[in-house]
Amino acid sequence: MDHNQLWDAIKQNLQATVASGLTYETFVGSLTAVSFEIKDNGTAVLYLTTSHEQVAEQWQQSGDYYQPFVQAAMQATMVLNGTPVFVQPLVTLIATQTVAQPVVETRHEEQITLNLADTPEWMTDSKLDASYTFDSYVPSINNQEAVSVARSIAEHPLSTQWNPMFIYGDSGLGKTHLMQSIGNDVMQRNPNAKVKFITTEEFTNDWFDALRMGRAEEFKSEYRGVDLLLVDDVQFLSGNSNPDTDRKIQEEFFNTFNVITRNGHQIVMTSDKAPNQIAGVENRLVSRFSQGFTANITKPDVNARIGILMNEAEHQNVAISKEIIEEVAGAVDTNVRELKGVFNKIVAKAKFGTTEVTLKDAQAILESMNYERHRVITIPLVQSAVSEYFNVPVADIIGKGRTKPVVFARQVAMYLSREITQESLPQIGVAFGNKDHTTVMHSTEKIAKLVDEDNTVERQLQAIRTKLTE
């Protein structure tokens, strides 16, 4: 049996169960299958490698991923061979090797110089942050669709399917990281591509400098001749003290947008608001901003925050225990920027302190910064509590069984997941075996109706809630 074929089949099965647990991309997608072996004693082993120490720990027999893997492997081998096979995962930690990438020039300040050698000296230079890559971006479940579209744009920048891509959300959630990941990926694939990254303020300054110096044609050649234009913070197209300034800059941005898209080239933008919520922006721009793919980047869930901190620890080459990472991830639920800021204080203590950082040290730092860890109730915890209360296996709850006890337990678990975790309907559907969000909606409405009609159901729900908060 081919190890890559087997691993691909297992990963497909794992997506249904792991997606709502610790981040799939970090704990499953980062693993590489090396070989598959059936030993003399009949034991089947799939050998995998990772460069993440915490990932390797979680794949030990006592870790979070061993049992889900075994179940997924049995399903995969049943499909591939017609017979289920008990397969054990053996994950080996390997050292990360640096691979030379001559296709771009990387400077000491970790910025990538873009292929715009003819940029006039008076115009804003355009650089990408080399650390902003898809590999270093850890999405929560709710943001995975946006990442998939971003990857598709990077792979096919001349496609018009997602043009423009408009990424919006609150400050500090990784919008610029995701946008620049597209640019970095395009440059790695094609070093001759013309990619320009700019803030809206810089676009505005360049345009008025061009008008002042009589060099508008140079500006148009620079901005309209790109293959990929990345524009940060387009909400600042409006809000200037002079309304005439807003009108002029929006007019030029409108014309630039039209030329680039008409030529079949790609635009990606970020904003802190959705297109139709940006006050003062002309309707014709709002319409064009909305014509491609609009992605709302939301706060990372606790599992994504754990993945972000694991990446950060690896990037800074510092050993921070899993319990400390989980403590920080559980306490700082505002945005990625603040999460990393808190973590950097712990990293500083680890690097420059005289003793090893303990959980108590981390808790003291969190308390000094007015952060307190909250008990995080996840969908798997809800599923387990419902399973225990009704004596229905979790596998049946997330499965396709239609017997009355199983269906009722599943509906209760979906209802409580919606009530307690505040995850979206699609997220809950994924966690229950990739079920459609309409199924989740029907289940929650069904239980809500029963609560009004039957006090017994409300008592059952309250008993499970109490169990979850103990």
Disulfide bonds with the S-S distance in Angstrom:
none
